[in-house]
Amino acid sequence: MKTIVTILALSFTGLCSGQFISNDGELHVAAGALISATTYTVVYSTTKNKKKAFWYSLSASVLAGIAKEVYDSTKPHNNFDAADVAATAVGGLVASTTLSLFVGNKKKNKGVALVN
């Protein structure tokens, strides 16, 4: 009985077209991550301050998303799309958070002295 229910459930999953991310949304996420990672790297290598690097990189991705949508809204038949700005910001948030967690966490060797 479990196999029949599983087969039926899997056969109906192709009919569902719930929520999906368009290719444009994927590009916005990737662009936000790239801008954020680049900004984080530059700011952190310059200042060695993780908080400043996080906030600058996140801000850069959000500002880039807003600037692109403002530019697109000047073209005919285009409107400002807040969902695209949000997608760019999500990409920036993911990259900033990931880099913040893994960059600059070198464990210092306490240097245990050996006594003869």
C-alpha positions as CSV (number, residue, x, y, z in Angstrom):
1,M,0.0,0.0,0.0
2,K,2.9,2.4,0.8
3,T,4.4,1.9,-2.6
4,I,1.1,2.6,-4.4
5,V,0.6,5.8,-2.4
6,T,4.3,6.8,-3.1
7,I,3.9,6.2,-6.8
8,L,0.6,8.2,-6.9
9,A,2.1,11.1,-5.0
10,L,5.2,11.2,-7.2
11,S,3.1,11.0,-10.4
12,F,1.1,14.1,-9.4
13,T,4.1,16.2,-8.5
14,G,4.6,17.0,-12.2
15,L,1.2,18.6,-12.3
16,C,2.0,21.1,-9.6
17,S,3.4,24.4,-10.7
18,G,3.5,26.1,-7.3
19,Q,6.1,28.7,-6.6
20,F,9.1,28.9,-8.8
21,I,11.8,31.5,-9.3
22,S,12.1,32.9,-12.8
23,N,15.4,33.0,-14.6
24,D,15.4,36.8,-14.0
25,G,15.0,36.2,-10.2
26,E,17.9,33.7,-10.3
27,L,20.1,36.3,-12.1
28,H,19.2,38.9,-9.5
29,V,20.2,36.6,-6.6
30,A,23.4,35.7,-8.4
31,A,24.2,39.4,-9.1
32,G,23.5,40.4,-5.5
33,A,25.8,37.6,-4.2
34,L,28.6,38.6,-6.6
35,I,28.4,42.3,-5.7
36,S,28.2,41.5,-2.0
37,A,31.1,39.0,-2.0
38,T,33.3,41.4,-3.9
39,T,32.5,44.3,-1.6
40,Y,32.9,42.2,1.5
41,T,36.4,41.0,0.3
42,V,37.5,44.5,-0.5
43,V,36.2,46.1,2.7
44,Y,37.5,43.3,5.0
45,S,40.9,43.2,3.4
46,T,41.2,46.9,3.9
47,T,39.8,47.3,7.4
48,K,39.9,43.8,9.0
49,N,36.5,44.8,10.5
50,K,33.8,42.0,10.0
51,K,30.8,44.2,11.0
52,K,31.8,47.0,8.6
53,A,32.4,44.5,5.8
54,F,29.1,42.8,6.4
55,W,27.0,46.0,6.4
56,Y,28.8,47.6,3.5
57,S,28.5,44.5,1.3
58,L,24.8,44.1,2.1
59,S,24.2,47.7,1.4
60,A,26.1,47.6,-1.9
61,S,23.9,44.7,-3.1
62,V,20.7,46.4,-2.1
63,L,21.7,49.7,-3.7
64,A,22.7,47.9,-6.9
65,G,19.3,46.2,-7.0
66,I,17.5,49.5,-6.5
67,A,19.7,51.3,-9.0
68,K,19.0,48.6,-11.6
69,E,15.3,48.7,-11.1
70,V,15.2,52.5,-11.3
71,Y,17.2,52.3,-14.5
72,D,14.8,49.6,-15.9
73,S,11.7,51.7,-14.9
74,T,12.9,54.5,-17.3
75,K,12.5,52.2,-20.3
76,P,9.1,51.9,-22.0
77,H,6.7,49.2,-20.7
78,N,8.8,48.5,-17.6
79,N,7.9,49.2,-14.0
80,F,9.9,49.3,-10.8
81,D,9.8,45.7,-9.5
82,A,10.3,45.4,-5.7
83,A,10.6,41.6,-6.0
84,D,13.7,41.9,-8.1
85,V,15.2,44.3,-5.5
86,A,14.3,41.7,-2.8
87,A,16.0,38.9,-4.8
88,T,19.1,41.0,-5.2
89,A,19.1,41.7,-1.5
90,V,18.6,38.0,-0.6
91,G,21.7,37.1,-2.8
92,G,23.7,39.8,-1.0
93,L,22.5,38.6,2.4
94,V,23.4,35.0,1.7
95,A,26.9,36.0,0.5
96,S,27.5,38.5,3.3
97,T,26.4,36.1,6.0
98,T,28.4,33.2,4.6
99,L,31.6,35.3,4.4
100,S,31.0,36.8,7.8
101,L,30.8,33.3,9.3
102,F,33.9,31.9,7.6
103,V,36.3,34.7,7.0
104,G,38.7,35.8,9.7
105,N,38.1,33.0,12.1
106,K,41.6,31.7,12.4
107,K,42.1,30.0,15.8
108,K,45.1,31.3,17.5
109,N,47.6,28.7,18.6
110,K,48.1,29.1,22.3
111,G,51.6,27.8,22.0
112,V,52.0,25.1,24.6
113,A,55.6,25.2,25.9
114,L,57.4,21.9,26.1
115,V,59.5,21.6,29.3
116,N,62.5,19.3,29.3
